[in-house]
Amino acid sequence: MPLSSVGFIGRRRELDALERRYASPESALVPVYGRRRVGKTELLLRFASRKPTVYFTASDKLRTPQIADFVRAAAEWLDAPHLAESAPATWEAALRLVVGAAPPDKKLLLVLDEFQWLCQSSPEAPSVIQRLWDLEWQRSNRLMLVLCGSFIGFMEREILGARSPLHGRGTADMRLEPFSFREAAEFHSRWSLGEQTRAYFVCGGIPAYLKRFDSARSVAQNIAQEFFEIDGFFQREPDFLLREELSEVKQAASVLEAVALGRRSQSDIARAAGLTASALAPHLKSLVSLGYLERIVPLSGELAPRTSVVYRISDPLLRFWFRFVEPNWSALRRHPPDRTFEQLVAPQWEAFCGDGFERLCRELLPLIYSKEGVSGQFQIGEYWDRAVQIDVVGVRGDGWVDLGECRWSANTGLSAAARELSARAMRFPVADRSVRQLLFVRKRPASVPAGIHVYDLDALHRLTE
């Protein structure tokens, strides 16, 4: 299947930041990290263009063959065949050898990618780099060292953490985040805005996922192909994600499936996952820290009771996979992929997109504030209690609160939606604030009820330009 053919998208700020560090007269040590498939390698290869570079990607190997791979990679990148004939026994010797072989008149860019694998086989590596950095490299002004990793927990703990030998040595650090809604849409410029948005609801802003969706197909056809075909790219991807960061994968997967299927409170999640409350707690904590789950309390400007805490899957791919794929694993081989989509996904597809639309509206509310010139601090979230549910809440420092209702359905009756929003707004604990009502819809109708600010998909997309 032909994949989405797009050039290099976004990352302008990240490239500029890296270029500034490279152009500095001083040496630089820059950890770059982010979740799997977020585009770290592509960014760094783009940055390495036309620079003296050694780019080494570590793998799950023992120390000696890993060092040999590093020296061979350096020999190729530096066009120095004699390096490949050497056999340094330690990382200190190998790093000294390679850095010493770099052109003397230019700064060397040395990238150690998948750094967590290098440290797994050589736990002494951070201490070796710390010693070389302190005694030699930072004084030479001839090196930019990038330590790149996809295990976020490892990078934050073992490279940036207070107990790491490298703590405080970095001249900068960069955590790569997924693409924004606007940047994600650029991957499929031939699609309608509606299709681009549906793809974002499934893939989020992860470039490797967006590239798997072929612009010659619809989003539904891509889902059938990549999730339900026997060789589909996404059939095992969530499993890989969890295994990279977590030791108890089965328990974490059970928690994610429970949340995806509608269990939101800790007690409901524990029952559905078959865990005690005490056993559940560390899994919730680790999944939240990885960005796979989010912990939510109702936002009203007042302190929410502890019993109001709920959890939701924040990663779009995991949200889709644990809702439609994992619970139906035994059924995936019974029918062709397109029929599987029609039976498993289609009946709930609009509801899934509606949930994604609510998230998108909360994500873009700061851009509305920016366009309107709203100054000062604000909080964005949602509100619920036993009597009312409000999709979007913006509590502003200027004394206003924005309350929003999201309607993804193409058949939304705007007058009825406006009346419902007004009724819900009356039940919101205002606490002496002025209230503004916002209605988010897929397509703006010809007439809009008075007193309601309406944003459709086109207006939201224009905010990102």
C-alpha positions as a Python dict, from the first residue, in 0.01 Angstrom:
ca = {
    (1, 'M'): (0, 0, 0),
    (2, 'P'): (142, 344, -86),
    (3, 'L'): (188, 555, 223),
    (4, 'S'): (121, 925, 260),
    (5, 'S'): (397, 1101, 66),
    (6, 'V'): (473, 1429, 240),
    (7, 'G'): (783, 1632, 292),
    (8, 'F'): (925, 1747, 621),
    (9, 'I'): (643, 1907, 822),
    (10, 'G'): (666, 2142, 1117),
    (11, 'R'): (939, 2136, 1384),
    (12, 'R'): (1060, 2482, 1284),
    (13, 'R'): (1107, 2595, 1643),
    (14, 'E'): (1288, 2276, 1735),
    (15, 'L'): (1522, 2305, 1437),
    (16, 'D'): (1592, 2670, 1516),
    (17, 'A'): (1671, 2583, 1878),
    (18, 'L'): (1914, 2309, 1773),
    (19, 'E'): (2077, 2539, 1519),
    (20, 'R'): (2132, 2804, 1786),
    (21, 'R'): (2308, 2551, 2006),
    (22, 'Y'): (2525, 2434, 1718),
    (23, 'A'): (2614, 2791, 1615),
    (24, 'S'): (2723, 2876, 1969),
    (25, 'P'): (3102, 2904, 2011),
    (26, 'E'): (3075, 2662, 2305),
    (27, 'S'): (3026, 2287, 2309),
    (28, 'A'): (2670, 2167, 2370),
    (29, 'L'): (2512, 1866, 2540),
    (30, 'V'): (2144, 1832, 2449),
    (31, 'P'): (1913, 1547, 2556),
    (32, 'V'): (1630, 1507, 2303),
    (33, 'Y'): (1349, 1273, 2398),
    (34, 'G'): (987, 1195, 2329),
    (35, 'R'): (752, 905, 2288),
    (36, 'R'): (792, 638, 2023),
    (37, 'R'): (711, 750, 1664),
    (38, 'V'): (700, 1123, 1748),
    (39, 'G'): (968, 1208, 1490),
    (40, 'K'): (1290, 1242, 1689),
    (41, 'T'): (1511, 1062, 1438),
    (42, 'E'): (1370, 1248, 1139),
    (43, 'L'): (1420, 1581, 1316),
    (44, 'L'): (1781, 1503, 1406),
    (45, 'L'): (1868, 1371, 1059),
    (46, 'R'): (1724, 1689, 912),
    (47, 'F'): (1930, 1894, 1157),
    (48, 'A'): (2245, 1692, 1075),
    (49, 'S'): (2229, 1787, 707),
    (50, 'R'): (2555, 1947, 586),
    (51, 'K'): (2723, 1915, 926),
    (52, 'P'): (3015, 1690, 1027),
    (53, 'T'): (2809, 1420, 1196),
    (54, 'V'): (2831, 1081, 1359),
    (55, 'Y'): (2481, 936, 1402),
    (56, 'F'): (2466, 612, 1594),
    (57, 'T'): (2147, 422, 1678),
    (58, 'A'): (2199, 183, 1966),
    (59, 'S'): (2023, -153, 1980),
    (60, 'D'): (1956, -424, 2234),
    (61, 'K'): (2305, -575, 2228),
    (62, 'L'): (2588, -655, 2465),
    (63, 'R'): (2859, -396, 2530),
    (64, 'T'): (3135, -527, 2300),
    (65, 'P'): (2929, -562, 1978),
    (66, 'Q'): (2758, -230, 2057),
    (67, 'I'): (3094, -52, 2074),
    (68, 'A'): (3201, -220, 1749),
    (69, 'D'): (2879, -100, 1580),
    (70, 'F'): (2943, 253, 1703),
    (71, 'V'): (3297, 263, 1564),
    (72, 'R'): (3184, 123, 1228),
    (73, 'A'): (2905, 382, 1208),
    (74, 'A'): (3156, 659, 1284),
    (75, 'A'): (3391, 529, 1015),
    (76, 'E'): (3111, 556, 758),
    (77, 'W'): (2979, 895, 868),
    (78, 'L'): (3325, 1053, 885),
    (79, 'D'): (3453, 872, 574),
    (80, 'A'): (3740, 742, 786),
    (81, 'P'): (3786, 370, 703),
    (82, 'H'): (4074, 334, 945),
    (83, 'L'): (3831, 372, 1236),
    (84, 'A'): (3659, 48, 1143),
    (85, 'E'): (3987, -138, 1188),
    (86, 'S'): (4022, -30, 1551),
    (87, 'A'): (3877, -229, 1838),
    (88, 'P'): (3841, -12, 2150),
    (89, 'A'): (3748, -217, 2454),
    (90, 'T'): (3560, 53, 2646),
    (91, 'W'): (3314, 331, 2571),
    (92, 'E'): (3561, 587, 2695),
    (93, 'A'): (3822, 471, 2447),
    (94, 'A'): (3566, 450, 2164),
    (95, 'L'): (3426, 798, 2225),
    (96, 'R'): (3772, 953, 2250),
    (97, 'L'): (3873, 779, 1927),
    (98, 'V'): (3570, 898, 1732),
    (99, 'V'): (3567, 1257, 1859),
    (100, 'G'): (3940, 1279, 1792),
    (101, 'A'): (3887, 1169, 1432),
    (102, 'A'): (3644, 1453, 1354),
    (103, 'P'): (3747, 1740, 1123),
    (104, 'P'): (3948, 1986, 1336),
    (105, 'D'): (3804, 2302, 1179),
    (106, 'K'): (3432, 2236, 1241),
    (107, 'K'): (3210, 2138, 1530),
    (108, 'L'): (3122, 1768, 1535),
    (109, 'L'): (2757, 1667, 1583),
    (110, 'L'): (2753, 1338, 1771),
    (111, 'V'): (2408, 1180, 1809),
    (112, 'L'): (2359, 875, 2029),
    (113, 'D'): (2006, 765, 1941),
    (114, 'E'): (1804, 511, 2142),
    (115, 'F'): (2037, 596, 2427),
    (116, 'Q'): (1842, 377, 2668),
    (117, 'W'): (1962, 64, 2486),
    (118, 'L'): (2323, 175, 2506),
    (119, 'C'): (2285, 228, 2882),
    (120, 'Q'): (2116, -107, 2928),
    (121, 'S'): (2422, -291, 2800),
    (122, 'S'): (2665, -34, 2944),
    (123, 'P'): (2529, 117, 3268),
    (124, 'E'): (2853, 309, 3307),
    (125, 'A'): (2789, 514, 2989),
    (126, 'P'): (2638, 824, 3160),
    (127, 'S'): (2934, 837, 3404),
    (128, 'V'): (3181, 798, 3116),
    (129, 'I'): (3015, 1081, 2923),
    (130, 'Q'): (3005, 1297, 3237),
    (131, 'R'): (3379, 1251, 3289),
    (132, 'L'): (3467, 1322, 2927),
    (133, 'W'): (3234, 1624, 2924),
    (134, 'D'): (3375, 1774, 3244),
    (135, 'L'): (3741, 1717, 3164),
    (136, 'E'): (3760, 1753, 2786),
    (137, 'W'): (3457, 1816, 2566),
    (138, 'Q'): (3298, 2120, 2723),
    (139, 'R'): (3635, 2299, 2708),
    (140, 'S'): (3712, 2206, 2347),
    (141, 'N'): (3418, 2403, 2195),
    (142, 'R'): (3421, 2151, 1909),
    (143, 'L'): (3137, 1914, 1997),
    (144, 'M'): (2758, 1907, 2006),
    (145, 'L'): (2648, 1586, 2177),
    (146, 'V'): (2282, 1484, 2144),
    (147, 'L'): (2151, 1201, 2365),
    (148, 'C'): (1824, 1084, 2214),
    (149, 'G'): (1576, 841, 2365),
    (150, 'S'): (1217, 722, 2333),
    (151, 'F'): (1180, 589, 2689),
    (152, 'I'): (1051, 908, 2848),
    (153, 'G'): (1073, 778, 3202),
    (154, 'F'): (1432, 664, 3150),
    (155, 'M'): (1543, 993, 2997),
    (156, 'E'): (1383, 1204, 3269),
    (157, 'R'): (1515, 982, 3546),
    (158, 'E'): (1856, 863, 3427),
    (159, 'I'): (1968, 1160, 3214),
    (160, 'L'): (1788, 1465, 3351),
    (161, 'G'): (1719, 1345, 3706),
    (162, 'A'): (1898, 1474, 4013),
    (163, 'R'): (2072, 1140, 4071),
    (164, 'S'): (2206, 1112, 3717),
    (165, 'P'): (2580, 1168, 3660),
    (166, 'L'): (2475, 1402, 3377),
    (167, 'H'): (2244, 1613, 3592),
    (168, 'G'): (2314, 1981, 3532),
    (169, 'R'): (2551, 1915, 3239),
    (170, 'G'): (2296, 1968, 2964),
    (171, 'T'): (2313, 2304, 2793),
    (172, 'A'): (1950, 2250, 2689),
    (173, 'D'): (1698, 1969, 2676),
    (174, 'M'): (1415, 1911, 2434),
    (175, 'R'): (1107, 1697, 2481),
    (176, 'L'): (943, 1646, 2143),
    (177, 'E'): (564, 1667, 2157),
    (178, 'P'): (310, 1538, 1900),
    (179, 'F'): (210, 1770, 1617),
    (180, 'S'): (-71, 2019, 1655),
    (181, 'F'): (-407, 1984, 1482),
    (182, 'R'): (-296, 2217, 1199),
    (183, 'E'): (33, 2036, 1141),
    (184, 'A'): (-140, 1697, 1147),
    (185, 'A'): (-379, 1816, 875),
    (186, 'E'): (-84, 1891, 645),
    (187, 'F'): (-14, 1518, 609),
    (188, 'H'): (-329, 1475, 399),
    (189, 'S'): (-384, 1801, 212),
    (190, 'R'): (-610, 1628, -45),
    (191, 'W'): (-865, 1533, 217),
    (192, 'S'): (-1156, 1745, 334),
    (193, 'L'): (-1118, 1916, 668),
    (194, 'G'): (-1365, 1666, 812),
    (195, 'E'): (-1150, 1370, 706),
    (196, 'Q'): (-833, 1540, 832),
    (197, 'T'): (-1004, 1587, 1166),
    (198, 'R'): (-1118, 1224, 1185),
    (199, 'A'): (-761, 1112, 1119),
    (200, 'Y'): (-647, 1337, 1405),
    (201, 'F'): (-902, 1173, 1635),
    (202, 'V'): (-736, 834, 1566),
    (203, 'C'): (-369, 918, 1510),
    (204, 'G'): (-332, 1230, 1718),
    (205, 'G'): (-26, 1432, 1620),
    (206, 'I'): (212, 1136, 1582),
    (207, 'P'): (378, 1173, 1239),
    (208, 'A'): (459, 804, 1192),
    (209, 'Y'): (91, 720, 1245),
    (210, 'L'): (-38, 993, 1016),
    (211, 'K'): (194, 876, 740),
    (212, 'R'): (40, 530, 750),
    (213, 'F'): (-293, 673, 634),
    (214, 'D'): (-304, 680, 254),
    (215, 'S'): (-464, 997, 111),
    (216, 'A'): (-609, 791, -175),
    (217, 'R'): (-835, 613, 75),
    (218, 'S'): (-1093, 742, 320),
    (219, 'V'): (-1021, 743, 691),
    (220, 'A'): (-1259, 449, 734),
    (221, 'Q'): (-1076, 253, 463),
    (222, 'N'): (-741, 330, 624),
    (223, 'I'): (-867, 212, 960),
    (224, 'A'): (-988, -113, 806),
    (225, 'Q'): (-654, -166, 633),
    (226, 'E'): (-415, -69, 911),
    (227, 'F'): (-606, -197, 1216),
    (228, 'F'): (-797, -499, 1090),
    (229, 'E'): (-588, -645, 807),
    (230, 'I'): (-366, -935, 915),
    (231, 'D'): (-50, -732, 847),
    (232, 'G'): (-192, -398, 961),
    (233, 'F'): (62, -154, 1104),
    (234, 'F'): (-148, -77, 1413),
    (235, 'Q'): (-239, -432, 1513),
    (236, 'R'): (55, -458, 1756),
    (237, 'E'): (168, -97, 1796),
    (238, 'P'): (3, -35, 2137),
    (239, 'D'): (165, -352, 2268),
    (240, 'F'): (507, -221, 2159),
    (241, 'L'): (435, 114, 2323),
    (242, 'L'): (351, -40, 2658),
    (243, 'R'): (637, -290, 2657),
    (244, 'E'): (892, -14, 2604),
    (245, 'E'): (806, 167, 2926),
    (246, 'L'): (622, -75, 3154),
    (247, 'S'): (717, -398, 3326),
    (248, 'E'): (360, -514, 3403),
    (249, 'V'): (210, -484, 3058),
    (250, 'K'): (-93, -708, 3113),
    (251, 'Q'): (-212, -509, 3411),
    (252, 'A'): (-159, -176, 3234),
    (253, 'A'): (-346, -302, 2927),
    (254, 'S'): (-636, -415, 3145),
    (255, 'V'): (-653, -69, 3300),
    (256, 'L'): (-651, 102, 2960),
    (257, 'E'): (-919, -129, 2823),
    (258, 'A'): (-1140, -65, 3124),
    (259, 'V'): (-1110, 311, 3077),
    (260, 'A'): (-1164, 289, 2701),
    (261, 'L'): (-1487, 98, 2759),
    (262, 'G'): (-1628, 364, 2988),
    (263, 'R'): (-1500, 291, 3339),
    (264, 'R'): (-1373, 623, 3470),
    (265, 'S'): (-1361, 618, 3850),
    (266, 'Q'): (-1088, 433, 4038),
    (267, 'S'): (-1334, 187, 4189),
    (268, 'D'): (-1494, 105, 3852),
    (269, 'I'): (-1154, 69, 3683),
    (270, 'A'): (-1029, -160, 3959),
    (271, 'R'): (-1333, -388, 3933),
    (272, 'A'): (-1317, -408, 3552),
    (273, 'A'): (-940, -472, 3551),
    (274, 'G'): (-958, -728, 3832),
    (275, 'L'): (-725, -531, 4060),
    (276, 'T'): (-747, -412, 4417),
    (277, 'A'): (-743, -38, 4479),
    (278, 'S'): (-389, -54, 4615),
    (279, 'A'): (-269, -260, 4317),
    (280, 'L'): (-437, -20, 4074),
    (281, 'A'): (-278, 298, 4211),
    (282, 'P'): (79, 251, 4073),
    (283, 'H'): (-57, 162, 3728),
    (284, 'L'): (-267, 477, 3717),
    (285, 'K'): (32, 684, 3826),
    (286, 'S'): (268, 539, 3564),
    (287, 'L'): (13, 563, 3281),
    (288, 'V'): (-58, 926, 3369),
    (289, 'S'): (315, 1009, 3383),
    (290, 'L'): (364, 857, 3037),
    (291, 'G'): (81, 1065, 2893),
    (292, 'Y'): (-138, 765, 2812),
    (293, 'L'): (-400, 844, 3078),
    (294, 'E'): (-516, 1177, 3215),
    (295, 'R'): (-649, 1243, 3561),
    (296, 'I'): (-946, 1483, 3552),
    (297, 'V'): (-1141, 1679, 3809),
    (298, 'P'): (-1442, 1901, 3729),
    (299, 'L'): (-1331, 2260, 3667),
    (300, 'S'): (-1535, 2536, 3826),
    (301, 'G'): (-1279, 2759, 3992),
    (302, 'E'): (-1355, 2582, 4320),
    (303, 'L'): (-1181, 2284, 4481),
    (304, 'A'): (-1336, 1961, 4356),
    (305, 'P'): (-1401, 1678, 4603),
    (306, 'R'): (-1172, 1375, 4577),
    (307, 'T'): (-1465, 1157, 4479),
    (308, 'S'): (-1498, 1357, 4156),
    (309, 'V'): (-1162, 1238, 4017),
    (310, 'V'): (-1195, 1034, 3697),
    (311, 'Y'): (-952, 897, 3439),
    (312, 'R'): (-959, 904, 3062),
    (313, 'I'): (-725, 781, 2788),
    (314, 'S'): (-540, 1083, 2654),
    (315, 'D'): (-351, 911, 2372),
    (316, 'P'): (-580, 898, 2063),
    (317, 'L'): (-438, 574, 1918),
    (318, 'L'): (-467, 389, 2249),
    (319, 'R'): (-818, 526, 2292),
    (320, 'F'): (-920, 380, 1956),
    (321, 'W'): (-730, 54, 1990),
    (322, 'F'): (-853, -35, 2337),
    (323, 'R'): (-1209, 52, 2243),
    (324, 'F'): (-1236, -130, 1911),
    (325, 'V'): (-944, -369, 1863),
    (326, 'E'): (-835, -526, 2192),
    (327, 'P'): (-1187, -620, 2318),
    (328, 'N'): (-1264, -784, 1980),
    (329, 'W'): (-932, -956, 1918),
    (330, 'S'): (-1082, -1302, 1870),
    (331, 'A'): (-1328, -1169, 1610),
    (332, 'L'): (-1077, -992, 1384),
    (333, 'R'): (-1012, -1294, 1163),
    (334, 'R'): (-1375, -1383, 1097),
    (335, 'H'): (-1444, -1121, 830),
    (336, 'P'): (-1258, -905, 576),
    (337, 'P'): (-1125, -574, 715),
    (338, 'D'): (-1394, -355, 558),
    (339, 'R'): (-1672, -569, 701),
    (340, 'T'): (-1497, -573, 1039),
    (341, 'F'): (-1501, -193, 1037),
    (342, 'E'): (-1871, -191, 952),
    (343, 'Q'): (-1956, -432, 1233),
    (344, 'L'): (-1720, -318, 1511),
    (345, 'V'): (-1651, 49, 1449),
    (346, 'A'): (-1925, 202, 1235),
    (347, 'P'): (-2205, 178, 1496),
    (348, 'Q'): (-1992, 377, 1744),
    (349, 'W'): (-1784, 583, 1501),
    (350, 'E'): (-1975, 909, 1532),
    (351, 'A'): (-1977, 884, 1912),
    (352, 'F'): (-1601, 822, 1909),
    (353, 'C'): (-1550, 1126, 1685),
    (354, 'G'): (-1779, 1331, 1909),
    (355, 'D'): (-1555, 1255, 2204),
    (356, 'G'): (-1252, 1351, 1996),
    (357, 'F'): (-1422, 1676, 1896),
    (358, 'E'): (-1472, 1770, 2261),
    (359, 'R'): (-1100, 1719, 2323),
    (360, 'L'): (-1013, 1924, 2016),
    (361, 'C'): (-1231, 2214, 2129),
    (362, 'R'): (-1065, 2218, 2471),
    (363, 'E'): (-727, 2199, 2297),
    (364, 'L'): (-804, 2501, 2077),
    (365, 'L'): (-975, 2724, 2333),
    (366, 'P'): (-640, 2896, 2416),
    (367, 'L'): (-618, 2997, 2048),
    (368, 'I'): (-962, 3157, 2076),
    (369, 'Y'): (-837, 3351, 2375),
    (370, 'S'): (-525, 3456, 2187),
    (371, 'K'): (-728, 3582, 1892),
    (372, 'E'): (-961, 3773, 2124),
    (373, 'G'): (-673, 3930, 2313),
    (374, 'V'): (-766, 3767, 2643),
    (375, 'S'): (-482, 3839, 2882),
    (376, 'G'): (-393, 3688, 3214),
    (377, 'Q'): (-405, 3332, 3337),
    (378, 'F'): (-679, 3082, 3262),
    (379, 'Q'): (-769, 2719, 3322),
    (380, 'I'): (-935, 2490, 3069),
    (381, 'G'): (-1123, 2171, 3138),
    (382, 'E'): (-1477, 2040, 3173),
    (383, 'Y'): (-1740, 2022, 3444),
    (384, 'W'): (-1981, 1762, 3572),
    (385, 'D'): (-2186, 1684, 3876),
    (386, 'R'): (-2494, 1471, 3932),
    (387, 'A'): (-2717, 1717, 3751),
    (388, 'V'): (-2514, 1857, 3461),
    (389, 'Q'): (-2233, 1787, 3215),
    (390, 'I'): (-2049, 2074, 3040),
    (391, 'D'): (-1802, 1980, 2765),
    (392, 'V'): (-1573, 2285, 2770),
    (393, 'V'): (-1499, 2517, 3060),
    (394, 'G'): (-1259, 2809, 3055),
    (395, 'V'): (-1206, 2984, 3388),
    (396, 'R'): (-1032, 3314, 3320),
    (397, 'G'): (-838, 3545, 3544),
    (398, 'D'): (-1039, 3845, 3426),
    (399, 'G'): (-1354, 3729, 3603),
    (400, 'W'): (-1517, 3554, 3309),
    (401, 'V'): (-1598, 3187, 3264),
    (402, 'D'): (-1663, 3034, 2921),
    (403, 'L'): (-1900, 2736, 2899),
    (404, 'G'): (-1909, 2534, 2580),
    (405, 'E'): (-2120, 2261, 2426),
    (406, 'C'): (-1972, 2043, 2148),
    (407, 'R'): (-2188, 1887, 1874),
    (408, 'W'): (-2010, 1674, 1616),
    (409, 'S'): (-2327, 1539, 1456),
    (410, 'A'): (-2405, 1687, 1115),
    (411, 'N'): (-2772, 1695, 1212),
    (412, 'T'): (-2730, 1927, 1509),
    (413, 'G'): (-3025, 2156, 1563),
    (414, 'L'): (-2859, 2479, 1667),
    (415, 'S'): (-3159, 2631, 1844),
    (416, 'A'): (-3212, 2318, 2053),
    (417, 'A'): (-2840, 2297, 2129),
    (418, 'A'): (-2834, 2662, 2235),
    (419, 'R'): (-3131, 2612, 2466),
    (420, 'E'): (-2966, 2307, 2620),
    (421, 'L'): (-2640, 2496, 2672),
    (422, 'S'): (-2824, 2784, 2840),
    (423, 'A'): (-3001, 2542, 3071),
    (424, 'R'): (-2673, 2375, 3164),
    (425, 'A'): (-2501, 2710, 3217),
    (426, 'M'): (-2763, 2799, 3476),
    (427, 'R'): (-2657, 2495, 3681),
    (428, 'F'): (-2286, 2576, 3671),
    (429, 'P'): (-2141, 2707, 4003),
    (430, 'V'): (-2056, 3052, 3871),
    (431, 'A'): (-1912, 3202, 4192),
    (432, 'D'): (-1959, 3570, 4099),
    (433, 'R'): (-1823, 3537, 3746),
    (434, 'S'): (-1961, 3663, 3417),
    (435, 'V'): (-2060, 3377, 3187),
    (436, 'R'): (-2015, 3347, 2812),
    (437, 'Q'): (-2167, 3059, 2616),
    (438, 'L'): (-1982, 2889, 2328),
    (439, 'L'): (-2125, 2637, 2086),
    (440, 'F'): (-1887, 2419, 1884),
    (441, 'V'): (-2032, 2247, 1576),
    (442, 'R'): (-1897, 2066, 1272),
    (443, 'K'): (-2061, 2306, 1024),
    (444, 'R'): (-2198, 2652, 1101),
    (445, 'P'): (-2565, 2700, 1003),
    (446, 'A'): (-2698, 3007, 824),
    (447, 'S'): (-2860, 3159, 1134),
    (448, 'V'): (-2719, 3169, 1486),
    (449, 'P'): (-2922, 3228, 1804),
    (450, 'A'): (-2850, 3555, 1981),
    (451, 'G'): (-2614, 3546, 2277),
    (452, 'I'): (-2431, 3231, 2163),
    (453, 'H'): (-2079, 3237, 2017),
    (454, 'V'): (-2055, 2965, 1751),
    (455, 'Y'): (-1735, 2805, 1624),
    (456, 'D'): (-1744, 2546, 1349),
    (457, 'L'): (-1464, 2324, 1219),
    (458, 'D'): (-1356, 2578, 957),
    (459, 'A'): (-1331, 2854, 1219),
    (460, 'L'): (-1133, 2631, 1452),
    (461, 'H'): (-892, 2540, 1174),
    (462, 'R'): (-841, 2907, 1084),
    (463, 'L'): (-740, 2974, 1443),
    (464, 'T'): (-433, 2754, 1389),
    (465, 'E'): (-306, 2938, 1081),
}
